[in-house]
C-alpha cells in the first residue's frame, strides 16, 4: 500500500532552487528515502526535469561503497554535471561519509546544482546545519506516518482498527505494510536490533551494551513520566542491574536522541515563565519500536496514548514542552505548595495551547482532576483535554475544550479543535 506524504513533499517543493542544501532528517526507515527518490523525483519529472539531470546516490548501498570517501564522492558528482542546465542531486544517508560537510560546502559553489540529502543522525546533521554549512543548510524533519497519512493508505480500516495498529506496531511504513501480526513483530525486532541498536552502539563505541539496552528499557517503561539521568542511575542500583554513573546514562540518552529514537520534552513553569532544568519527560519517536524494546510485554494505554499525541503534535510542526503550574492550596496543615502537571504546552507564534491527555474521564472525579491544572492557568489561551472516551467535542463552563482522540488525530492544526 502507498501512504500520502504530501506535507513533506510540499516542504521540499517550496524549498526547490532556494540556494540551500536541503537536509531531510529523521529516524531510519521513517520514509525519507521514499520521499526523496520516489515522491520528490516524480515531482521533478512531472515538472519537466529530464532524468539525466537528476543525480541519485544511496550511500548505504554497497555498490556505492567507494563513494564513502569524500573526495571520490565530490569528484563523482562533478563528473555528472556536463552542461549549464539545472541539476538535482539526491543523496541518501549522507552521514556515512566522514567529513561530508566539506563535500556539501563545496557543492554549494556550483550554481546550477540543487542539493537534497537525507540523514538519520542529528549529531551529524542538525548541529552541522547551523555551523559547518555556514547558514546554507535547510532542514526538513520527517517523522513516522501520522494518523491521517495512515488513513490515506489503509482506507478500509476504521479509526479503531488504525489505533490498534499504531498503538501496538507503531507508524513506520515498512511495518504497516507487513501482512500479519507475527511478521510485524519480527520486522520490528529486526529493525530495532539490526538497524537502530547496532548503528547507535557502533557509531558511539558503546562498550557496555547491556547497560545501554537497560537504559532504553527504563525509558520505554516510563514514557510520559518525569525522570533524569540521576534517577535512572539510582534505578540501576536499586534493581541490582549494576553500578553506572549519571554521566554515562546522560551520554546513552543523548546517543538515542541523536539517532532520533527518542525525544526529550523540557518542562516549563507556566506561572514563573521559565524552563525547569530537570527532570524531563522522554517519548519514543515510534511506539512500535518502544513496544518491541519491551518485547511487547507492557501495553499501557494511558502512557501510549500520551506518547502518540506528543508525536502527532510534532508531526504537525509544533515545538512541544511539558508544563508545570505551581499553586498554593489550603489543607488541614495550612498552606501547601503543589506542582500540577500540564501534559503539553505549544507555543505557536503569538498563540499558546495547553493540552491534557486523559485516557478516560468516566471515573468519578476524573474530569475535575484533569481540569485542575488547566483551571489554575489564568491566561486566555486555549485549553484542551483529549480523551479516548467516545464523546462529541464540547466546552466546559470554564471554557476548556474536551475532544475525542480520533477528532484530534483527524486534524492538521490544533487551531481546528
N, C-alpha and C positions, 0 to 999 in steps of 0.2 A: 504494500500500500504506500501511497505517497502523501506526505504531510505538507501543507502550505506553510511557507516561511516568508510570507510577504513583508512582514515587519522588518526583518533583517535585510531582505533583498532591497527594499526601498532605501534603507540606510546606505547600502553600497551604491545604489544608483544615484542617490543625492550627492555622494562624495566623488563621483566619477570625474576624472580630469581636474581635480582641485589642487593639484600640485603637491599633495601629501602622500606619504606611504600609508595605505590603508592596512591596519593590523587587526585581523579578526582573531579574537581570543576566546577562550572558554575551555571547559573540561573536555578531555579527549572523548570521542565518539558522540558528541552532542549534535553533530551535523554541520560542522564548519566546512569540511571538505565538500560535502554535497552542495552546500550553499554556494561555495566558490566555483567548483568545477562543473556543476550541473545548472543550478538556477541562474547564477550571475553570468556564466558563459553563454547560456541560452539567451539571456537579455542582450548580451553583446552581439551575438549572431543575428538576433531578430532586429536589432537596431542598425544593421548594415555592416558590422565589422566582419571582415573576411577571416577565416580560421587561421590563415598564415600569419596574421597579425596578433594572434593570441598565443603566448608562450606559457606552457603549463609544466610544472615540476612538482612531483611528490617526493619529498626528501626522506620519507620513511620507507620508500621503495628501494629494495636492494639494487635494482638496476641503475639507480642514481647515486650509488654509494660514493663514487669518486667525486661527486659534486659537493660532498660534505666538506671538502677543502674549499675555503672561502675564495681563494684566488682562482681555482678552477671554475667555481660557480660564477664568479664575475666575468671571467673570460667567455664561458659558455653563453651567458645571457647576451653579452655584447656581440657575439658572433651571429646571433639570431636577428639582430637589428641591421638590416641591409639597405634601408632607404629612409626617407624623411617622413613616411606615413606614421600615424599613431599606433603604437604597440601597447598591448596589455599583458603584463606579467603576473601570472597567478602561481604562487609558491605555497605548498602545503608543508606545515611543521618546520618552519624556519629555524626553530630553536636548536635543531640538531646540528647546525653549522656553528662551530666555535668562532666567535668574532663576527657573527652575521651582521651586526650593526654597522661594521665598517663597509661591508658589501652594499648594504642598503643606502648608506650615506653617499656612497659613490654613484649609485644608480639615480639618485635624485638630480644629478647633474645632466642626465640625458633628457632633454626637453620633450622628446616625442615618446617617452615611456611612462605609462601609468602603472603603479606597482600595488599589488594586493598580496598579503601574506597571511598565513594562519599560524597560530602557536598555542601551545597548551600549558605554558608555564609563565605565570605573571612576573616572577622574579626576572626572567629573561626578556620579558616584553613590556609589561605595563610601566615598570620603573624606567626602562631604557627609552620608552617613547618620550618621556619628559626630559631625559638627559642626553643620551647618546645620539638621538635623531635631531637634536638641536631645534625642537619645535616643528619638525617636519613629519611627525607621526600622528595618525588619526585612528584611534582605537574604536572598534565595534565589538562589543562584548556579546557573545552568543550563549544562550542557556539551553538546557534540555527543553523539550517541547512544552508549550503552555497548554492549558486545558482546551482552549479554542483551537489550537493547531492540531491537537489530537482528534478533536471532533471532526476536523476537516478531512482526516484520513480514515476515521472509523465511524462513518455516518450511521451505520446500522446499530450502534451501541447507544444505550440510554446514558443519561448523566450518571446514574448509579453504577452502571457497568464500567464506565470510564474511570470513576472514582476508585472502584475496586482494583482496576489495573494500576493506576498511578500510585495509590497508597500502598500497594504491595510490590510492584515491579518497577516503579519509577516512570520516567518520561524520556528515556533515551530511545531514539528512533529504531536502532538495531534490535533492542529488546522487545519493543512493542510489535515488531514485525515477526517475532517468533510465534509459531502456531500453537504451542501447548505450554501449560504452566511449567512442566518439567524442563522444557527447552529454555524457557525464560530464566529459570533459576540457574541452570547450567551456564547459560550465556553471561548472566550477571556475575557469577562466581569467576568465570574465566576473565572477564574484563577487569573485575576488581583486582585479582591477584596477578595476572599476566600483563596487564596494561598499567593500571594505576599504581598498585603497590610496588611492583618491580621497578617502574620508572622512578618513583619517588625515592626508593631505597638506593638505587644505583646512582641517581643524579646527586644525592646528598651524602653518599658514602656512609650510610647508617650501619653501624656495626651490630648493635643490639636490636636486631629486627623484631624480636619478640616484645621488647619494650615499646617500640613504635606501634606495633599492632595493638598492644593493650591500651595505649593512649587513645587510639582511634576507637576502640571498643567502648571505653569510658565515655567519650564524647558522643558516640552513637546511642548509648544507653540513656544519655542525659540531654537529648536535643530539647531546646527550649528552656533549659534550666540554667541558673546562674552558676558560673564556675570560673576558675582561673588556673594557671599552671601550678600554683602552690597547693590548691585543693586537690588537684589530680595527683600530685606527688604524695600528698598525705594519704590518698586512696590506695596508692601502691603499697604503702607501709601497712595500713590498717587491714587490707585484704591479703597481705603477705605475698604480693606479686614480686616484690624486690625493692631495693633502695635506689631511688632516682632523684636527681636534683630538679628543682622547679625550672632551672635554666635549660636543662635538656628537654623537659616537657614543652617549654615555650618554643624551643627550636623545632620539635616534632610538629607542633601545631602550625608553626609558620611554614614548614615544608608542605603540609596538606593544604594550607590556604594558597600558597604559591602555585600549586597544581590545580587550583580551582575545585578541589574535592570538598572543602568545607568553606563556610563564610562566617566571619565574625561580626556580630551586631554589637555596637557600642551602646552604653547606657547614657541617657540624657535626663538631667534633673529639670523637669518641666518648670517648676516654680523658681528654682535657682538659675535657670537658663544657662546651664553649663554641663559639660560632659563629666561623667564619673569614670575615673581611670580603671577601676576593676570592682567587681568581676564583670564578665561578659556573658553573652549567650552565643552559642555556636549552632549552626544549622548545616545539614548536608545539602550540597547542590542538587543531588538526586536521591530521592527517598529509596529507590530500588537498591542503590549502592549501600545506603545505610542499612537496609534490611539484610542484604547479603553479608555485610560485615558482621552482623549478629546471627548469621545462619538462619535468618527468618524466625528467630525464637521470640522476639519481643515486638509484638504488634500492639502499639499503644495509640489508639485512635485520637486521643486528645493532643498528644505531642506531635503525631504525624500530621494532623490537620494544621496545627500551628506552623510546622515546617513548610507544608505545601503553600499556605497563604503567604508566608515570607518569600518563598521562591517566586510565586506569581507576582508579587509586588515588584521584585527585582526585574522580572521579565517585562513588566510594564514600563520600566525605565526609571523607577524611583530609587533614591537613596533612602535606606530604611534603618532607623535606630530603634532601640527599645527604651521605654520611658519609666521614670520614677517620679511619683508625686509624694512629697513629704508633707505629712499633716500632723497636727496636734489634736489628740482626742481625749475626752474626759472618760475616766473609768473609776472604779472604786478606790484606786490608789492615787487618784488625781490625774494630772495631765500626762499623757504618754505620747511620745513621738513615734509615728508609724511610717513605713515606706510602702506605698501602694504601687503595684506594677501596672504599667500600660504596655501591652504586648508590642505594639508597633507605633512609631511616630514617623510620618512622612512630611518632609518639607518640599513643597513644590512651588518654586518662585516665591510669591507673596502669600501663598496658601499653605495651610498645615492641616493634616488629618491625624486623628488619634483612632487606633483600631484595637479592639479586643477580639481574641479568638476564644469562643466558648462552645465546646462541642455540643453541649445540651443545656438548655435553660429551663427544663421541665421540673427539676427538683425544687422543692420549696426553698425560697430564699436565694436561689442561684442567680436569678436576674439581678437582684439587688447587689449581690456580691460582685458580679461582673461590672455593674454600673458604678460601683463605689469610687473607683479611681477616676473614672471619667467625670463624675459629678463634682469631684474636687478640683477639676481644672476649670478655672473661671473665665477663660478667654472664649471667643465666639467662633473658633474654628470647628469644623465638622467632626463629630464624634460618632464612631460606628462600632457595632457589635456584630460579628459574623458567627453564625451558628449552623450546626448540622441539622437542627430541627427543621421539619417540613412546615415552613411558615411563609406567608406572603410578607414582603417588606412593610415595616411600619415604623412610626416615630413615637418615642415615649413622651410623657409630659415634660420631661427635662430636655427635649429636643435631640435625644440620642437615636440615631438610625439603627434599626435591627434588621438584618438581612440573612437569608439562607446562603450557605456557602456556594451553591450552584449559581445563584444570581450574581454573586461576587465573581465567580470564575468565568462568567459569560460576558464580562465587560472588559474593555481595554484601558479604562481610566477610572480611578477612584471618584472622580468628579461625577460619574454617572450613577453612583449609588444613591 
